[in-house]
Amino acid sequence: MKFVPRAQWRARPSRYPLTHIRSTRGVKIHYEGTAVPASLARPEHHKQCAARMRALQASHLANTAENPSDIAYNALVCPHGYVFEGRGAHKKTGANGNQALNSAHYAVCAMLGNSGLTKPTDAQLTGLRDAVDWLRDSGGAGREIRGHRDGYPTACPGGPLYAWVKQGAPRPGGNPEPPRKYEPFPGVGWFKSAPRSPIVTAMGRRLVAEGCSAYTEGPGPQWTEADRASFRKWQRKLGDAPEHCDGWPGPQQWAALKVPKV
């Protein structure tokens, strides 16, 4: 991975401390959504990309209505395949649309626009997959790769890039990821938001099957203290340390439960 840390592109400090997140369901792919010069993709113009990062950060910080703490994305990828560190791993994004969406997925933005440079280069697609793998390895990102428009009314990440996402986000010359048999980890923040989802029902049924039920009725789609008590039983069954048996699912505990796709 061709990684560019914040210090290297001379990022400004965050305005106030960023919210720490332990993990996410996966990553959502974005684009800038405004005009990006087609000439930016020329090899000799990579020297402009760090300045573009500084300009993007400045534009986000200038948004007094939303008052963001930093550049909105966790990472950005230029047409030359370099992964620029934005907010970074284990930091809640500010790009997906609302607090629940920001907690559920990281945000990776391609330096592409709705005019000018609209089609990703092969190097950029490679960089996007590098960014996803980095967030999986270093930030606890789950297996999902989605577009910004998935779950939020927007044209982002644009037609060409979204088509790539729908193909399974393959590396150039590679194959799409096979469909997953089990539900990816939604992230502990998702559970703490008291979600109502068929995923909660599927989880509860698996806990019952494993002999870890604390339910008096159900399970059902609404996350309740009965779900948390049941998951605590599962954590103890796994033999986890007491500090990891608080009833809030962690990525390894979730993977071991094997909740079927819903």
BELJO-V214987 format. One record per backbone hydrogen bond with DSSP energy under -1.0 kcal/mol. NH is the residue of the N-H (numbers start at 1). CO is the residue of the C=O. If there is no record, write none. Layout:
BEGIN
nh | co
NH | CO
NH | CO
END
This chain:
BEGIN
nh | co
3 | 1
4 | 83
9 | 5
11 | 6
15 | 69
21 | 90
24 | 140
25 | 104
27 | 144
28 | 106
29 | 146
30 | 108
32 | 112
36 | 115
40 | 37
41 | 38
42 | 39
45 | 42
46 | 43
48 | 45
49 | 46
52 | 48
53 | 49
54 | 50
55 | 51
56 | 52
57 | 53
58 | 54
59 | 55
60 | 56
61 | 57
62 | 58
63 | 60
64 | 62
67 | 63
74 | 107
75 | 107
76 | 84
77 | 109
78 | 82
81 | 78
83 | 2
84 | 76
85 | 4
86 | 74
87 | 73
88 | 74
92 | 19
94 | 72
102 | 98
103 | 99
104 | 100
105 | 101
106 | 26
108 | 28
109 | 75
110 | 30
111 | 77
112 | 110
113 | 117
117 | 36
118 | 116
125 | 121
126 | 122
127 | 123
128 | 124
129 | 125
130 | 126
131 | 127
132 | 128
133 | 129
134 | 130
135 | 131
136 | 132
137 | 133
138 | 134
139 | 135
141 | 135
144 | 25
146 | 27
148 | 29
149 | 156
150 | 147
151 | 149
154 | 152
158 | 155
162 | 158
163 | 159
164 | 160
165 | 161
166 | 162
167 | 163
168 | 165
169 | 164
174 | 171
183 | 259
191 | 187
192 | 188
194 | 191
197 | 221
201 | 197
202 | 198
203 | 199
204 | 200
205 | 201
206 | 202
207 | 203
208 | 204
209 | 205
210 | 206
211 | 208
212 | 207
223 | 195
228 | 224
229 | 225
230 | 226
231 | 227
232 | 228
233 | 229
234 | 230
235 | 231
236 | 232
237 | 233
238 | 234
240 | 235
244 | 241
245 | 242
254 | 250
255 | 251
256 | 252
257 | 253
258 | 254
261 | 181
END
